[in-house]
Amino acid sequence: MNAQIGLRPEPFGALAYHFVTRRLVFLKSPDLVALVERLGDYSSVDAAIAEHITEEKHGSYRTALASLHEADVITTETDSAEIDSAAETDSAEGHAA
């Protein structure tokens, strides 16, 4: 997670506040909060998602991570394109189904 983010737990998930931009972002599930908090412990986004999220929800969580990355809530050691491309792939597969 970005060091400039404050995370406040809520019953629905959490509020993330960016201290520099003053942007407030809602994390809409406790599972997403747990994933974001542990993201840095894994070698890839896919590994983190596989550990924390059921397979049928992988696509929606990749999309959520891409949004959080875009909002500068999360930063990754791996190439940021990994998050974005995984979300785009899942989105394209969802439209084809």
N, C-alpha and C positions, 0 to 999 in steps of 0.2 A: 504494500500500500504506500502511497505517496506520503512522505514525512510531513507534508504541509496540510494533511487532512486530520480532522478530529472526527471520531466516530462515536455516536451516541446511540446505545442500544434502545430499541423501542419494541413494543409487542409485535409489530408487523415486520420487524427486521432491524433497520437502523437508519439514522440520519448521518450523512457525511457532509461535513462543513469544510470548505477549502479556505484556509486562513488568509491566503493572498488574494484570490479572486472574489472571495466572499460568496461563492456559489454553494447552494445547498442541494444535495442530491439524496434521493430516497433509495434505499436498498430494501426492496419489497418482500424479502423473505429471510428468515433466520438461516436457511441453507445458503443463500447467497452471501450473507455476512460471514459465515464460517468459511466459505470458499475464498472470499476476498482476504480474510485475515490469514489464511494459510497458503495463499498463492505463491509466496516467495520460498516456501519449503520444497517446491517441486521443480523438476528440470524443465517442465513444459506445462502449458495451459491444459493440454489434453490429459496429462497425468493428474493434475489437480482436480479436474472435472471428474475423471473416472473414479477417483478416490472418494469424492464427496457427493456426487449426484447420480441418480438413477439414469440408466442409459436412455430411456425415452425422453428425458428432459435435457439431454446434453446440448441440443441446438439452441434452446431458449436461454440456457446459461451462458453459452458462448456469445450470443447476441447481447446479453446483459453485461458481460465482461467487456465487450467491444465498446458499449456505451459508456461504461465506467472509465475505460482507458481514454476515450475521446474527451470525457469531462475532467481528465487529469486526476481522478480519484485513485486509480491504480497505475503503477509503473511496473514494468517487467524487466528482468535481466535479459530475457530472450528478446528477439526482434519483435517490436510491436506489431509488425505485419502478421505475425503468427495468430494473434487474437483476431484481427480484422479479416484475414483470409479464411479462418475457420468459421467465423460467423457468416461470411458471404457464402461459403460452400454449403453450410447447413440451410441457409435461407433459400438458395437455389434448389437444393434437394427437396425442401418442403413445398416449393411451388410446383415442382415436377411431379410430385406424388398425387 
